[in-house]
Amino acid sequence: MRQTRISTYIDLLFCLVILPVIIMLAPVEKWIIHHTYFMLTLIVYLYALYFTYRKANIPSLFLRHKFGQVFFLIAALLIITWGLSQIPIPKDKFSTSSLDLGIRQHMRTQTVWFSHRHRIQSRHRTDIRTISPNSVQTRNRSRKE
């Protein structure tokens, strides 16, 4: 009985406090006006991701040697995250240059992956740090100049 209460309190804490804070890290006020469907999809995705990890309990699957299920679950979630990050930004009257659209698309992609990464970290207490080779090359070029 007590374990169920603690579990419920943790779910309420995540759903009412932590996930809304994570969502507010994105430019919600702009995206909800100009890209409503994407923003709503991202919010639903974050809550679904939380409950998927909560229900699956990946450490328990590892202990029961169900590596196939772990692989399938992680692969499916990564593919869904990748697909969500590839949703194109519709052109609007405010930006006409392809560079501006590229920057905005890159920001959106980073937001989706940050949300996925943060969810993994909060569940498994791991630290996943990635640096793309392009960002390292760009940084090295700017230091030389």
C-alpha positions as CSV (number, residue, x, y, z in Angstrom):
1,M,0.0,0.0,0.0
2,R,2.7,2.5,1.0
3,Q,4.8,1.6,-2.1
4,T,1.8,2.4,-4.3
5,R,1.4,5.8,-2.7
6,I,5.0,6.7,-3.2
7,S,4.7,5.7,-6.8
8,T,1.6,7.9,-7.2
9,Y,3.4,10.8,-5.6
10,I,6.4,10.4,-7.9
11,D,4.1,10.3,-10.9
12,L,2.3,13.4,-9.7
13,L,5.6,15.2,-9.1
14,F,6.8,14.4,-12.6
15,C,3.5,15.2,-14.4
16,L,2.7,18.4,-12.5
17,V,6.1,19.9,-11.8
18,I,9.1,18.4,-13.6
19,L,7.7,17.7,-17.1
20,P,6.1,21.2,-17.3
21,V,9.4,22.8,-16.4
22,I,11.2,20.7,-19.1
23,I,8.5,21.8,-21.6
24,M,9.0,25.4,-20.6
25,L,12.7,25.2,-21.6
26,A,11.5,25.2,-25.2
27,P,10.2,28.4,-26.8
28,V,6.6,27.4,-26.0
29,E,5.1,30.9,-26.3
30,K,6.3,31.1,-30.0
31,W,5.8,27.5,-31.0
32,I,2.2,27.3,-29.5
33,I,1.2,30.2,-31.8
34,H,3.1,29.4,-35.0
35,H,3.6,25.6,-34.7
36,T,0.7,24.5,-32.6
37,Y,0.5,20.9,-33.8
38,F,4.2,20.3,-33.3
39,M,4.1,21.7,-29.8
40,L,1.1,19.6,-28.8
41,T,2.8,16.6,-30.3
42,L,6.0,17.3,-28.4
43,I,4.0,17.6,-25.1
44,V,2.1,14.4,-25.7
45,Y,5.4,12.7,-26.7
46,L,7.1,13.7,-23.4
47,Y,4.3,12.4,-21.2
48,A,4.1,9.2,-23.3
49,L,7.9,8.8,-23.0
50,Y,7.7,9.2,-19.2
51,F,5.0,6.6,-18.8
52,T,6.6,4.2,-21.2
53,Y,9.9,4.3,-19.2
54,R,7.9,4.0,-16.0
55,K,5.9,1.0,-17.2
56,A,8.8,-0.8,-18.9
57,N,11.2,-0.5,-16.0
58,I,14.3,-1.1,-18.1
59,P,16.6,-2.0,-15.2
60,S,14.2,-4.8,-14.2
61,L,14.2,-6.1,-17.8
62,F,18.0,-6.2,-17.7
63,L,17.9,-8.2,-14.4
64,R,15.4,-10.6,-16.0
65,H,17.7,-11.0,-19.0
66,K,15.1,-9.7,-21.5
67,F,17.7,-8.0,-23.7
68,G,15.5,-8.3,-26.8
69,Q,12.7,-6.3,-25.2
70,V,15.2,-3.7,-24.0
71,F,16.7,-3.4,-27.4
72,F,13.3,-3.1,-29.1
73,L,12.0,-0.5,-26.7
74,I,15.1,1.7,-26.9
75,A,15.3,1.3,-30.7
76,A,11.6,2.2,-31.1
77,L,11.9,5.3,-28.8
78,L,15.0,6.5,-30.6
79,I,13.3,6.1,-34.0
80,I,10.2,8.0,-32.8
81,T,12.4,10.7,-31.3
82,W,14.4,10.9,-34.6
83,G,11.1,11.1,-36.6
84,L,9.8,13.8,-34.3
85,S,13.0,15.8,-34.7
86,Q,12.7,15.6,-38.5
87,I,9.3,17.3,-38.8
88,P,9.9,20.3,-41.1
89,I,9.2,23.8,-40.0
90,P,6.6,25.3,-42.3
91,K,7.6,28.5,-44.0
92,D,6.1,31.7,-42.7
93,K,6.1,35.3,-43.6
94,F,8.7,36.2,-41.0
95,S,11.6,34.2,-42.4
96,T,12.5,33.9,-46.0
97,S,16.1,32.9,-46.0
98,S,17.0,29.2,-46.0
99,L,19.7,29.8,-43.4
100,D,17.1,31.1,-41.0
101,L,14.9,28.1,-41.5
102,G,18.0,25.8,-41.1
103,I,18.9,27.4,-37.8
104,R,15.3,27.2,-36.5
105,Q,15.1,23.5,-37.6
106,H,18.4,22.8,-35.8
107,M,17.0,24.5,-32.6
108,R,13.9,22.4,-32.8
109,T,15.9,19.2,-33.3
110,Q,18.1,20.0,-30.3
111,T,15.0,20.6,-28.2
112,V,13.4,17.2,-29.1
113,W,16.7,15.4,-28.4
114,F,17.3,17.3,-25.2
115,S,13.8,16.3,-24.0
116,H,14.5,12.6,-24.8
117,R,18.0,12.8,-23.2
118,H,16.7,14.4,-20.0
119,R,14.0,11.8,-19.6
120,I,16.7,9.0,-19.9
121,Q,18.9,10.8,-17.4
122,S,16.2,11.3,-14.8
123,R,15.1,7.7,-15.0
124,H,18.5,6.0,-15.1
125,R,20.8,8.6,-13.6
126,T,23.2,8.4,-16.5
127,D,25.1,11.2,-18.2
128,I,25.0,11.1,-22.0
129,R,27.0,13.9,-23.5
130,T,27.3,14.1,-27.3
131,I,29.2,16.6,-29.4
132,S,28.8,16.5,-33.1
133,P,32.0,16.6,-35.2
134,N,30.7,19.6,-37.1
135,S,30.4,21.7,-33.9
136,V,34.0,20.7,-32.9
137,Q,35.3,21.7,-36.4
138,T,33.5,25.0,-36.3
139,R,34.8,25.8,-32.8
140,N,38.4,24.9,-33.9
141,R,38.1,27.1,-37.0
142,S,36.8,30.1,-35.0
143,R,39.7,29.7,-32.5
144,K,42.3,29.8,-35.3
145,E,40.8,33.0,-36.8
